[in-house]
């Protein structure tokens, strides 16, 4: 990688770490964890996906353990939530927004690092999705929440998949740069937030099954 490309990639990665870390601290606040629990949950969600990525591509010790810069975003997120959470009114919306930001950035960096490691485009896309959803999965399991990845009433992996595919295409064609990276991140972010607000979903595993709660509410609205 060239120096400028490495700087862009590091910047995107650290921004993704911060966004995910805030989502972890917000969830910790909702669960009434103490500040140490908040820091740990922020660290799990923000660094987990990157650690999985670096282990899979055999990049040596994960960047989270070799670059001290990766430790700053979880700490900053924990402090910000500690002082600002009392004035936060729409908790769920904020958590989704920060989570969507981390998802949008990590699907890009995961795909790019996989391709830089010599993985084929299809494998790079899959690793990009894994990087994006891995931290959120660990966060929800740790906090005893139903993982958003497996929520039948929401879209989580699909926006990450779209971002990973776009990133792979831009990288292969030589069109990836800071501007196009920002465009991809914006698309994934908008896709994730819109899907959450409008309750978009994909078909269930078996044809004819119904989503508990969602379908009941829709039937009630029709009546």
C-alpha positions, 0 to 999 in steps of 0.5 A: 500500500502507498503511504497516502492509501495507508493513511486513508485506511487507518483514518477510516478504521479509527473512525469506525472504531469510534462509532462502534465504541459509542454504540457499545457505551450507549448500550452499557448505559441502557443496561446500567453497567458501571463505567468499567463495564462501559469501557469494556463493552465499547472495546469489545464492539469497536475492536472485535471485528478488526481482531477477527479480520487480522487473525483471518488474513494472518496479518500478525498481531492484530492492529488493536494490540500493536497500534496504541491509537486504537485504544483511544476511541473506546476510551473517548467514547466511554468518557463522552457517554458518561458525561453526555448520556443524561441529556440524551433523549432518543437513546435507541436512535443514537445507538442505531446511528452510531452503529450504522456509522461503524458498520459503514466504515468497517465493511470498507476497511475489512474488504480493502485489507483482505484484498491487500492481503491477496485474498480473491474478490469474493473472499474479500467481500465476505471478510468485509462483511464479517469485519463489519458485523463481528463487533456488533455481534460480540456486543449484543451477546456480551450485553445479553441482547438479541443480536441485530444480525439475527433480528428477523425484523431488521436488516444488518448484514445486507447493508454491509454486504452492499458496501463490501461489494462496492468497495471491491469493485472500486478497488479492482477498477482503481477508482477507490479514493477518499471521495469514493470511500466517503460515498460508499460509507454514506450509501451503507449508512443511509441503507442501514438507517432507512431499513431500520426506520422503515422496518425493511426485512428479507424473507424468513428461512421458511416460506409461509412463516410469519414474523412474531409481533411485526405481522400482528401489529400490521394486521392490527393497523389494517383493522 
